[in-house]
Amino acid sequence: MRAKRMSSLASAILAAEMLGMRRSLPDNLSPEAYLRAIQRDPRRLDDVPEAKVTPELCLEAVKRCGAALSLVPDRLKTPRLCLEAVKAPDAGSESVLKRVPQGA
């Protein structure tokens, strides 16, 4: 029953994304489910409950979209993470560099 409920939840999230209606992700998803959401759309990092945001999720988001650095909590911004952000496909954008904190 749980698998079916999660499948329904995943379907609802996907449908909302397709309609352009992003919603916060539930706080009871597995780390892998959050990772899959970020792999589909790095902006979903902003929808992960704060207590569930990990360095790994942040790294995945900024590798795919350097601008996602603006969604990373300050406590998780490291020099390595900032470097990955400026190496991302959209790193040519000046807006990515603006998101790198001083001293990083």
MDTraj code that builds the backbone (N, CA, C; nanometers):
import mdtraj as md
import numpy as np

residues = "MET ARG ALA LYS ARG MET SER SER LEU ALA SER ALA ILE LEU ALA ALA GLU MET LEU GLY MET ARG ARG SER LEU PRO ASP ASN LEU SER PRO GLU ALA TYR LEU ARG ALA ILE GLN ARG ASP PRO ARG ARG LEU ASP ASP VAL PRO GLU ALA LYS VAL THR PRO GLU LEU CYS LEU GLU ALA VAL LYS ARG CYS GLY ALA ALA LEU SER LEU VAL PRO ASP ARG LEU LYS THR PRO ARG LEU CYS LEU GLU ALA VAL LYS ALA PRO ASP ALA GLY SER GLU SER VAL LEU LYS ARG VAL PRO GLN GLY ALA".split()
xyz = np.array([
    [0.0817, -0.1190, 0.0000],
    [0.0000, 0.0000, 0.0000],
    [0.0868, 0.1264, 0.0000],
    [0.1949, 0.1242, 0.0775],
    [0.2819, 0.2413, 0.0848],
    [0.3419, 0.2742, -0.0521],
    [0.3866, 0.1708, -0.1252],
    [0.4450, 0.1940, -0.2576],
    [0.3431, 0.2592, -0.3504],
    [0.2179, 0.2135, -0.3421],
    [0.1141, 0.2722, -0.4270],
    [0.0892, 0.4174, -0.3890],
    [0.0884, 0.4469, -0.2590],
    [0.0666, 0.5840, -0.2136],
    [0.1815, 0.6731, -0.2612],
    [0.3061, 0.6241, -0.2489],
    [0.4202, 0.7021, -0.2944],
    [0.4162, 0.7202, -0.4450],
    [0.3724, 0.6177, -0.5157],
    [0.3608, 0.6286, -0.6603],
    [0.2578, 0.7349, -0.6971],
    [0.1468, 0.7381, -0.6255],
    [0.0448, 0.8394, -0.6493],
    [0.0980, 0.9779, -0.6177],
    [0.1743, 0.9882, -0.5107],
    [0.2338, 1.1157, -0.4725],
    [0.3320, 1.1620, -0.5789],
    [0.4167, 1.0708, -0.6259],
    [0.5126, 1.1059, -0.7304],
    [0.4397, 1.1504, -0.8568],
    [0.3313, 1.0825, -0.8904],
    [0.2528, 1.1203, -1.0082],
    [0.1920, 1.2587, -0.9915],
    [0.1449, 1.2885, -0.8718],
    [0.0857, 1.4196, -0.8466],
    [0.1908, 1.5296, -0.8567],
    [0.3095, 1.5027, -0.8031],
    [0.4173, 1.6010, -0.8107],
    [0.4562, 1.6251, -0.9555],
    [0.4711, 1.5177, -1.0318],
    [0.5066, 1.5301, -1.1724],
    [0.3995, 1.6075, -1.2494],
    [0.2734, 1.5782, -1.2236],
    [0.1643, 1.6482, -1.2921],
    [0.1672, 1.7976, -1.2585],
    [0.1917, 1.8297, -1.1330],
    [0.1983, 1.9700, -1.0928],
    [0.3149, 2.0406, -1.1614],
    [0.4278, 1.9701, -1.1720],
    [0.5437, 2.0288, -1.2407],
    [0.5118, 2.0557, -1.3864],
    [0.4433, 1.9614, -1.4487],
    [0.4117, 1.9759, -1.5909],
    [0.3169, 2.0939, -1.6130],
    [0.2334, 2.1224, -1.5144],
    [0.1405, 2.2342, -1.5253],
    [0.2025, 2.3647, -1.4769],
    [0.3275, 2.3568, -1.4346],
    [0.3957, 2.4757, -1.3883],
    [0.3612, 2.5144, -1.2458],
    [0.2986, 2.4247, -1.1739],
    [0.2613, 2.4526, -1.0356],
    [0.3553, 2.3759, -0.9441],
    [0.4572, 2.4430, -0.8972],
    [0.5510, 2.3765, -0.8086],
    [0.4995, 2.3854, -0.6669],
    [0.5146, 2.2762, -0.5956],
    [0.4736, 2.2720, -0.4568],
    [0.5914, 2.2244, -0.3747],
    [0.5898, 2.2590, -0.2489],
    [0.6933, 2.2087, -0.1594],
    [0.6866, 2.0568, -0.1589],
    [0.8028, 1.9969, -0.1521],
    [0.8083, 1.8519, -0.1456],
    [0.7752, 1.8066, -0.0041],
    [0.7044, 1.6968, 0.0106],
    [0.6710, 1.6474, 0.1442],
    [0.7973, 1.6125, 0.2227],
    [0.7887, 1.6219, 0.3531],
    [0.9070, 1.5944, 0.4349],
    [0.9263, 1.4470, 0.4652],
    [0.8423, 1.3606, 0.4100],
    [0.8563, 1.2177, 0.4378],
    [0.9119, 1.1383, 0.3199],
    [0.9699, 1.2062, 0.2221],
    [1.0295, 1.1361, 0.1089],
    [1.1684, 1.0850, 0.1455],
    [1.2140, 0.9874, 0.0723],
    [1.3485, 0.9334, 0.0946],
    [1.4516, 1.0306, 0.0361],
    [1.5762, 1.0226, 0.0823],
    [1.6809, 1.1059, 0.0225],
    [1.6916, 1.0853, -0.1286],
    [1.6679, 0.9629, -0.1732],
    [1.6747, 0.9337, -0.3172],
    [1.5635, 1.0054, -0.3934],
    [1.4463, 1.0177, -0.3326],
    [1.3349, 1.0872, -0.3988],
    [1.3662, 1.2365, -0.4137],
    [1.4255, 1.2963, -0.3111],
    [1.4655, 1.4367, -0.3217],
    [1.5717, 1.4519, -0.4310],
    [1.6650, 1.3587, -0.4352],
    [1.7704, 1.3639, -0.5369],
    [1.7111, 1.3555, -0.6767],
    [1.6165, 1.2652, -0.6975],
    [1.5525, 1.2523, -0.8300],
    [1.4799, 1.3813, -0.8681],
    [1.4141, 1.4431, -0.7721],
    [1.3432, 1.5690, -0.8010],
    [1.4426, 1.6763, -0.8449],
    [1.5566, 1.6833, -0.7775],
    [1.6588, 1.7829, -0.8120],
    [1.7249, 1.7500, -0.9448],
    [1.7399, 1.6233, -0.9748],
    [1.7973, 1.5846, -1.1040],
    [1.7048, 1.6254, -1.2178],
    [1.5752, 1.6196, -1.1957],
    [1.4792, 1.6624, -1.2989],
    [1.4762, 1.8142, -1.3115],
    [1.4887, 1.8819, -1.1960],
    [1.4814, 2.0278, -1.1965],
    [1.5584, 2.0798, -1.0753],
    [1.6784, 2.1329, -1.0965],
    [1.7604, 2.1796, -0.9845],
    [1.6926, 2.2854, -0.8978],
    [1.5946, 2.3560, -0.9526],
    [1.5223, 2.4556, -0.8735],
    [1.4402, 2.3919, -0.7625],
    [1.4177, 2.2603, -0.7726],
    [1.3413, 2.1906, -0.6680],
    [1.4148, 2.1908, -0.5345],
    [1.5435, 2.2245, -0.5347],
    [1.6163, 2.2357, -0.4081],
    [1.5424, 2.3309, -0.3146],
    [1.4821, 2.4324, -0.3705],
    [1.4075, 2.5301, -0.2918],
    [1.2825, 2.4689, -0.2298],
    [1.2361, 2.3566, -0.2824],
    [1.1141, 2.2925, -0.2347],
    [1.1406, 2.1801, -0.1351],
    [1.2679, 2.1463, -0.1148],
    [1.3035, 2.0421, -0.0182],
    [1.2923, 2.1031, 0.1216],
    [1.2248, 2.0336, 0.2144],
    [1.2177, 2.0867, 0.3508],
    [1.3575, 2.1157, 0.4053],
    [1.3722, 2.2275, 0.4738],
    [1.5041, 2.2735, 0.5183],
    [1.5813, 2.1666, 0.5947],
    [1.5134, 2.0913, 0.6776],
    [1.5807, 1.9885, 0.7576],
    [1.6331, 1.8735, 0.6715],
    [1.5857, 1.8618, 0.5488],
    [1.6256, 1.7526, 0.4594],
    [1.7309, 1.7947, 0.3572],
    [1.7661, 1.9231, 0.3539],
    [1.8668, 1.9714, 0.2587],
    [2.0044, 1.9238, 0.3048],
    [2.0753, 1.8547, 0.2159],
    [2.2077, 1.8006, 0.2484],
    [2.3119, 1.8588, 0.1531],
    [2.4390, 1.8480, 0.1900],
    [2.5442, 1.8919, 0.0969],
    [2.5358, 1.8188, -0.0373],
    [2.4972, 1.6924, -0.0344],
    [2.4879, 1.6142, -0.1584],
    [2.3783, 1.6685, -0.2500],
    [2.2627, 1.7035, -0.1932],
    [2.1547, 1.7603, -0.2747],
    [2.1962, 1.8945, -0.3338],
    [2.2629, 1.9755, -0.2528],
    [2.3093, 2.1064, -0.3004],
    [2.4100, 2.0906, -0.4135],
    [2.5016, 1.9960, -0.3984],
    [2.6027, 1.9728, -0.5009],
    [2.5378, 1.9295, -0.6318],
    [2.4420, 1.8397, -0.6226],
    [2.3721, 1.7940, -0.7439],
    [2.3019, 1.9110, -0.8120],
    [2.2386, 1.9962, -0.7344],
    [2.1664, 2.1102, -0.7922],
    [2.2613, 2.2065, -0.8630],
    [2.3721, 2.2434, -0.7979],
    [2.4610, 2.3429, -0.8599],
    [2.5414, 2.2854, -0.9750],
    [2.5643, 2.1539, -0.9763],
    [2.6318, 2.0932, -1.0917],
    [2.5448, 2.1039, -1.2161],
    [2.4147, 2.0947, -1.1974],
    [2.3220, 2.1002, -1.3096],
    [2.2851, 2.2436, -1.3482],
    [2.2878, 2.3319, -1.2485],
    [2.2501, 2.4713, -1.2725],
    [2.3211, 2.5574, -1.1696],
    [2.4231, 2.6286, -1.2134],
    [2.5010, 2.7098, -1.1214],
    [2.4183, 2.8133, -1.0481],
    [2.3140, 2.8607, -1.1125],
    [2.2280, 2.9608, -1.0490],
    [2.1569, 2.9051, -0.9263],
    [2.1505, 2.7735, -0.9142],
    [2.0888, 2.7116, -0.7961],
    [2.1683, 2.7421, -0.6699],
    [2.2873, 2.7975, -0.6848],
    [2.3664, 2.8359, -0.5681],
    [2.2879, 2.9327, -0.4801],
    [2.2011, 3.0109, -0.5403],
    [2.1204, 3.1054, -0.4617],
    [2.0205, 3.0336, -0.3721],
    [1.9934, 2.9057, -0.4002],
    [1.8982, 2.8285, -0.3199],
    [1.9666, 2.7517, -0.2074],
    [2.0994, 2.7495, -0.2091],
    [2.1763, 2.6742, -0.1097],
    [2.1851, 2.7564, 0.0189],
    [2.1505, 2.6952, 0.1326],
    [2.1659, 2.7675, 0.2592],
    [2.3120, 2.8090, 0.2795],
    [2.3323, 2.9265, 0.3368],
    [2.4680, 2.9776, 0.3571],
    [2.5568, 2.8781, 0.4311],
    [2.5000, 2.8073, 0.5272],
    [2.5800, 2.7136, 0.6066],
    [2.6370, 2.5993, 0.5231],
    [2.5807, 2.5768, 0.4049],
    [2.6276, 2.4680, 0.3191],
    [2.7103, 2.5162, 0.1998],
    [2.7304, 2.6470, 0.1879],
    [2.8111, 2.7002, 0.0772],
    [2.9586, 2.6856, 0.1119],
    [3.0247, 2.5991, 0.0390],
    [3.1674, 2.5739, 0.0591],
    [3.2428, 2.6177, -0.0656],
    [3.3736, 2.6331, -0.0554],
    [3.4500, 2.6663, -0.1767],
    [3.4288, 2.5627, -0.2881],
    [3.4239, 2.4347, -0.2531],
    [3.4036, 2.3303, -0.3553],
    [3.2682, 2.3468, -0.4239],
    [3.1647, 2.3737, -0.3448],
    [3.0311, 2.3902, -0.4006],
    [3.0271, 2.5109, -0.4944],
    [3.0896, 2.6194, -0.4538],
    [3.0932, 2.7396, -0.5384],
    [3.1704, 2.7138, -0.6672],
    [3.2782, 2.6370, -0.6573],
    [3.3547, 2.6021, -0.7767],
    [3.2692, 2.5210, -0.8733],
    [3.1944, 2.4262, -0.8211],
    [3.1058, 2.3466, -0.9074],
    [2.9999, 2.4350, -0.9716],
    [2.9530, 2.5351, -0.8993],
    [2.8514, 2.6251, -0.9546],
    [2.9054, 2.7026, -1.0735],
    [3.0287, 2.7499, -1.0623],
    [3.0832, 2.8274, -1.1739],
    [3.1280, 2.7382, -1.2887],
    [3.1363, 2.6073, -1.2668],
    [3.1682, 2.5132, -1.3749],
    [3.0418, 2.4596, -1.4422],
    [2.9258, 2.4922, -1.3892],
    [2.7984, 2.4402, -1.4408],
    [2.7715, 2.4913, -1.5826],
    [2.6805, 2.4240, -1.6539],
    [2.6500, 2.4645, -1.7923],
    [2.6092, 2.6106, -1.8082],
    [2.5448, 2.6673, -1.7083],
    [2.5015, 2.8063, -1.7189],
    [2.6021, 2.9026, -1.6561],
    [2.7225, 2.8549, -1.6292],
    [2.8227, 2.9347, -1.5574],
    [2.8684, 3.0573, -1.6352],
    [2.8464, 3.0619, -1.7644],
    [2.8834, 3.1790, -1.8414],
    [2.8004, 3.3000, -1.8025],
    [2.6924, 3.2729, -1.7335],
    [2.6046, 3.3797, -1.6891],
    [2.6675, 3.4553, -1.5732],
    [2.6687, 3.5845, -1.5849],
    [2.7248, 3.6681, -1.4775],
    [2.6480, 3.6489, -1.3475],
    [2.5203, 3.6097, -1.3583],
    [2.4390, 3.5929, -1.2379],
    [2.4914, 3.4806, -1.1485],
    [2.5581, 3.3809, -1.2064],
    [2.6143, 3.2728, -1.1252],
    [2.7263, 3.3272, -1.0383],
    [2.8133, 3.4059, -1.0960],
    [2.9241, 3.4625, -1.0186],
    [2.8747, 3.5536, -0.9074],
    [2.7640, 3.6218, -0.9297],
    [2.7084, 3.7090, -0.8268],
    [2.6616, 3.6302, -0.7054],
    [2.6339, 3.5022, -0.7235],
    [2.5824, 3.4194, -0.6148],
    [2.6927, 3.3591, -0.5275],
    [2.8179, 3.3708, -0.5726],
    [2.9301, 3.3179, -0.4962],
    [2.9594, 3.4159, -0.3830],
    [2.9548, 3.3687, -0.2581],
    [2.9799, 3.4614, -0.1466],
    [3.1245, 3.5092, -0.1422],
    [3.1457, 3.6241, -0.0831],
    [3.2802, 3.6793, -0.0664],
    [3.3652, 3.5793, 0.0126],
    [3.4871, 3.5612, -0.0292],
    [3.5789, 3.4741, 0.0430],
    [3.5679, 3.3267, 0.0104],
    [3.4749, 3.2898, -0.0779],
    [3.4596, 3.1475, -0.1098],
    [3.5564, 3.1054, -0.2176],
])
top = md.Topology()
chain = top.add_chain()
for i, resn in enumerate(residues, 1):
    res = top.add_residue(resn, chain, resSeq=i)
    for name in ("N", "CA", "C"):
        top.add_atom(name, md.element.get_by_symbol(name[0]), res)
traj = md.Trajectory(xyz[None], top)
